[in-house]
């Protein structure tokens, strides 16, 4: 189904009925409202103005629309901040963030937790049984604007309590942190400070635990809201809208308390701002987005919780927040929508119904222009709605991909805290593995370490610095070919080099050691020989050794580059894209998986008995369909920024 985000408080009430009727006529089924409306609901403490929201819900329901009602906790009102300024988060310099935008609250503030309980309970009591409310969105974009890590005064006692629960005794903490280094031994938990404002680098174990603590605070905050609405609004689904390339908290524990995971898809801004692409690549994908940006997140969020997921905010036109904000090429809003459905989305919801002519997001397009006329994104959404009706339920079935990729939020923090080289970026490395797999025509399931891996032919871990027992057991119990990238098994849970050296617990799968690592500046490149070809190696290189594993590739100086033992493969370097594509193809072919080397602009996705092909480029491409294919969308020639879908005849 299709959805849209709507803000009745932004528009004259006499326009609501026409808007609702136009939404239904366009093919919209779900409407998200209310997530930023606290000051309109409660302009003064305990003085509630429900009439407008009651009427908005009735108007939308009267047009046959289902409502996702947001809890308004992303925007505490000014009167609340004036009453309790201690709610505000503090930045790493110890300065309070101020009122005037959004997300101006701290997950660890006891007052904020009580105020959250109060407003969510009041909303749940009033609307928990309302016929129009199909589900609830909890808050909005947790942690946006770098608000997960807060250094407010109330964070310190909460962090100390968290540490005591984790370690039990201060002696165990000192041992885990290696606190004897630089004379940092603590006598009590009350001596521990937050890891900011130190003269130079703080203890990495201290920093990692602060990341864990801060992430747990987000999960606890989400759980608090979920518990209230489970009690007061039974039968309604709970959802939260995560973001693209955002890793300040671990999303998996948050998703476990939801029914639906969703994310906010802005392919152009994410391509321009979040990927380390060359100027030429940014030019090439400026109006389409990189072919593997949206798909990466579709597969990531599908792997959360029970696998139910939405796109809660789909980019409909130019946005306002990236360094540069080009307009999507004609056809891309339709393509992005179909791509989400092909990856298993239940709903694609556009942001927003009408472009706002005021405030911070007035340059952010909607399905409609500020004057109410349908914009290009709205035209393409209407086209999708018509095409969906013709498919008649064909999107209901899903199937497991042949390839799984492990993605770990703790790995992001570990690599950020002590990267050993400024170019070692976990998110970039993960995206490199993902896009190489997709260029080979594979569907990919993205899963957390420790997830069951039965049925996969190939499992890749771009990097897995901290390897827990459940992850090792899951890898041992599956029969997939396993590929581990550099820096895997390099740290213990307490951020120390493991006894016996890396890769730590992964030595049960491939008996080897990493005896030295080096980060390479851009001007330094080594060479790798494999498969009668040579490839450049930069960014990162390791010295690996083993008496049990086979060396299948070497550097020019004769040192081992890739070690293989049984099902396990270990890359002792940061792979270049050409090499990684070739190596993954060889592993897949050895497992009997069909490899399709695709044009750089073409991507495939299977859903049930349908195969989709998406052309992100500006020239026509042939659909890689069998001769007896029956096309349900498009045809054998896929136009620029267009798609096709077919069944085998």
Steps between C-alpha positions, in 0.01 A plus 500: 500500500593865472506756779578866558603726787252778574493790745143626543622757754690671214196558279159670524241260634269567208761336270523171691207323338618587149852382590367170637285439195794578271722259692248219461454579131876488449516149648621584851395256774696614810555851637755578772416799719577653838867426561590870539173631643557518878466879529176486301362219717612652832581871457530537880548236767181298547307728261421266212348597168368175357235633267723556197660155529162330552369669187814419300471131586131497411567677171772258395296197606201639313705482179582134569857570615682319781700711743843442654497732800837622623594558861627861501808446714750614235389860566439585868328843514659822622299517820636158602860602433447821696360297792776237483811614313676191637319305227739644241786282370859623526761479226851360541622844615253484787275771356121459515324480165233768472133514409414611146514193276433139605641202694586735788470235772732251665416129520650483852307789658274368780266797453481435127412135557213602727375759251518241222294257705246772572440613140503148351253373759270796438511440124455125542200545728330737257581335167604144586163361390424752225378326186716719274827415678656194336837539666735723694834647405713529813680835497682597177852416381663412831839668533468729197737798506755306708292488819567144620826583678402755764736633765240661727552490879230235550678268253789449742315320784305298244825394329659405832197288590519333157871425550444351844230272361733394217817435699385435856823619662736784428790254481334321210445831323863600550615169352262524204600857423873446552477791741858463621599665171566873552422454871123489447418246771170575679419429864120525470242537225431851633844608378418430135417799279347520155761453222504860378719807551813290556834651399553238230342168404286348776533132584342313203330248732345789691376653173360172370308443823360852478376420148341180632341683792365774274361243257332313786338827611339536157371143511363551853328823393336326206396211725339744744274640227430157353386358835252783553343468157491119511283540811283789385470427127483123448483374146683798352849459355802691634759644263800732511668677209876438496740692274751433225866437591422589863683283752519689832284235668446129440172474309445128559396525870268790414340299218431208733237712679329602175264324262631682195842653426499793263754742363509838330631463146676799346725348233634825356605654830645172624703464181635854518568511873549151638709302248873554426449527124721671247387824339425307181286244683308776679437666165383171347248425775403857589139470380441128557692417814760225506337169395589337832409773750127443542525124443765465774262649753201303372694180569635632832160589642331191360746304716374659822234357727258271323586628154201735465617835372389822332650803339346768722642796310576464130671791329253650247716779356786730602575502874645780712769352724787371283794716385338503155140408421434407137157388388442128432506407132157438355401143586719463810224545760309221327816287477585550870145405595500180298848412622380517860206271420734261320711480818190411703362830632139489616448874456687781327401832655603828338624804686289709479152568356562868430820703509496739796541868408650588837759402764804273480378258231339743255752396232412130544268382221175310555266307274330836448644848460432768765216631282331158508576394143621142451879493461710251303531269800123494539454411135739207537333383821166496316660292224629248757155473656351406163772246431458340843133441437588317179741266680219376724681365806817381326711684759391290796762224490863517614790260501838472663792638304792269415751738660509649851711793611567568869465860614599600853440841662762427767751453218425855383579640845814289536638620166410862574660496845836358390514473120881489478459681168260779415369317192394185687126558503282200579191634324698561179650150516159341557351690209792390281424132570130558446532676166743238368246229582226697331712561188516120474120481493443365852224568746649562844360462851672726756504346847656565842785279626350205683197467273416156365671439165333178387436482128753758383763395247729796570542711815722808500619708793668814361659545841407360840741646757323357807396138460263363762431134567151505344646634175765227488242231573267626224790497253604150610147361472431618146655338191558822305830615356625770738694812402650726768637843424790679671506589870270207582548349845743779584352602836346344808170625642700732725698643206825313551708298255394138556736250656651294221457803271226570246272370362407389852200266509501469121807277535252216558400547135836588347813426705722801438649809662524866409843603625515861376273760340575821315285778361615636167480867400344576161840537335604144598364203306618142500414229246319169539525198271202265475350297217760605243408863558647784702304743713594814695482494881470816707348630824577194718728198500567221749776248551328162529648159577376145538632146513156361419342734244593523132634820348305566179624853425816692586633853493793591279740460793393135534296538818162326519195710415213247512484190719247219447412206721200280432205740458681802643668774294688793660603818315800661666450835324243758392384364163468709190162480322625311194673236711208455740255460214719233339562316827134497601410373153746213539362406843143513371574289192674243716174469696294468184344845520429662162706815449372785283752780453274801464547839344601755764152659476292179506384311809276195549268391780279191528170494688312173491480399134569854375839636393542877498770691311576866577688732265665783695680626191421754231510257204278202412611154612378152403309308765693183597184291466466148358351456155168376636460785751152645547536870585263656754679838502698645213658290228834366377641847445520690830506872444707749701387520864242232431433141604362170383355197676429154366415142574651199331264370235 
